[in-house]
Amino acid sequence: MTESESVQETPAWLSALREALDPHSVRRLAALDPKPDWNCLEIGAGSGSTSRWLAERCTSGKVTATDIELGALSDSGYPNLEIVRHDVTTEDFPEASFDLIYARYVFSHLRSRDADLAKVVSWLKPGGWLLLEEPAQFPVESAQDEDYREVSLATLKQYKEQVGTDLTWPRTFPAPLVELGLEEIGLDGDLSLVGAGRPMSLFWGEAIKGWGPIVVAAGGATEEQVEKAAGRMYQKDFWDLGLATMAVWGRRPA
Ligand SMILES: C[S@@+](CC[C@H](N)C(=O)[O-])C[C@H]1O[C@@H](n2cnc3c(N)ncnc32)[C@H](O)[C@@H]1O
């Protein structure tokens, strides 16, 4: 980050995501047992909380935190944490550079995810680990509340059409990493709860509200339905499942 680029306030949806997901991510990262001298890469690091956690573990190594938007990324003075503007779809790192590569809620948004992941695997040192955590829509598909279910699925349809985001892809794990030849594959998942202003509610409520006009214009839901569904996210007596997080990890053959 250049000196002229100041760290902006973290958007509410990104803080909510961090609060909902960091405990699970830290548990999975810790299970890979990062060593002090590891060279780590986090792709699409967002506000950088997990990169900072890695920087505290890899004290004699290095952590590179990348994103295409650096506004919310702060290195908080860690000398071994480098923040780099880097687009994983168009840019590269040298072959066999990293002991650990981590990304959360990034590759499901990328239309070129298969080719991008193949490139990312080439950046791993032999024996290096890749850990992905991605949001999956399957719990929302069976949600009991009709407004919440229909508006959420209509929002995801627009996400897919307009951005390329595919939240059915993480349900195919671990296949993408198996197909790339990684070994010691692991698979894990977490459910989330929405309602009563829980962190995942805040994240998804913002998404529903933000995409509402596009969803309504496309005929996916009425304005009233969007308002009701967004309201459910803050409603004290509303309980349902939100997006799941699917995690997959594997190791480049030594
Ligand atoms: C949903 S956010 C997740 C942020 C963070 N990983 C987290 O879980 O809190 C997706 C992040 O990926 C970044 N991103 C999107 N496309 C990218 C690309 N092509 N290369 C690198 N980062 C990208 C976005 O700017 C954003 O910070």
The ligand as an SDF file (V2000), in Angstrom:
LIG
                    3D

 27 29  0  0  0  0  0  0  0  0999 V2000
  -16.3610  -11.5280    0.4040 C   0  0  0  0  0  0  0  0  0  0  0  0
  -14.8630  -10.6630    0.5690 S   0  0  0  0  0  0  0  0  0  0  0  0
  -13.9810  -11.6790    1.7420 C   0  0  0  0  0  0  0  0  0  0  0  0
  -12.8850  -10.9350    2.4400 C   0  0  0  0  0  0  0  0  0  0  0  0
  -12.0740  -11.7730    3.4370 C   0  0  0  0  0  0  0  0  0  0  0  0
  -11.4000  -12.8820    2.7640 N   0  0  0  0  0  0  0  0  0  0  0  0
  -12.9540  -12.2860    4.5340 C   0  0  0  0  0  0  0  0  0  0  0  0
  -13.3570  -13.4500    4.4860 O   0  0  0  0  0  0  0  0  0  0  0  0
  -13.2580  -11.5130    5.4620 O   0  0  0  0  0  0  0  0  0  0  0  0
  -13.9970  -11.0370   -0.9580 C   0  0  0  0  0  0  0  0  0  0  0  0
  -12.6550  -10.3290   -1.0440 C   0  0  0  0  0  0  0  0  0  0  0  0
  -11.9890  -10.7950   -2.2250 O   0  0  0  0  0  0  0  0  0  0  0  0
  -11.4190   -9.6700   -2.8770 C   0  0  0  0  0  0  0  0  0  0  0  0
  -11.2690  -10.0100   -4.2980 N   0  0  0  0  0  0  0  0  0  0  0  0
  -12.2470  -10.0950   -5.2360 C   0  0  0  0  0  0  0  0  0  0  0  0
  -11.7340  -10.4110   -6.4250 N   0  0  0  0  0  0  0  0  0  0  0  0
  -10.3890  -10.5450   -6.2430 C   0  0  0  0  0  0  0  0  0  0  0  0
   -9.3050  -10.8570   -7.1140 C   0  0  0  0  0  0  0  0  0  0  0  0
   -9.5210  -11.0690   -8.4210 N   0  0  0  0  0  0  0  0  0  0  0  0
   -8.0470  -10.9220   -6.6010 N   0  0  0  0  0  0  0  0  0  0  0  0
   -7.8330  -10.6820   -5.2820 C   0  0  0  0  0  0  0  0  0  0  0  0
   -8.8320  -10.3680   -4.4120 N   0  0  0  0  0  0  0  0  0  0  0  0
  -10.0920  -10.3050   -4.8880 C   0  0  0  0  0  0  0  0  0  0  0  0
  -12.4260   -8.5530   -2.6220 C   0  0  0  0  0  0  0  0  0  0  0  0
  -11.8990   -7.2620   -2.8320 O   0  0  0  0  0  0  0  0  0  0  0  0
  -12.8030   -8.8190   -1.1630 C   0  0  0  0  0  0  0  0  0  0  0  0
  -11.9310   -8.1840   -0.2530 O   0  0  0  0  0  0  0  0  0  0  0  0
  1  2  1  0
  2  3  1  0
  2 10  1  0
  3  4  1  0
  4  5  1  0
  5  6  1  0
  5  7  1  0
  7  8  2  0
  7  9  1  0
 10 11  1  0
 11 12  1  0
 11 26  1  0
 12 13  1  0
 13 14  1  0
 13 24  1  0
 14 15  1  0
 14 23  1  0
 15 16  2  0
 16 17  1  0
 17 18  1  0
 17 23  2  0
 18 19  1  0
 18 20  2  0
 20 21  1  0
 21 22  2  0
 22 23  1  0
 24 25  1  0
 24 26  1  0
 26 27  1  0
M  CHG  2   2   1   9  -1
M  END
$$$$
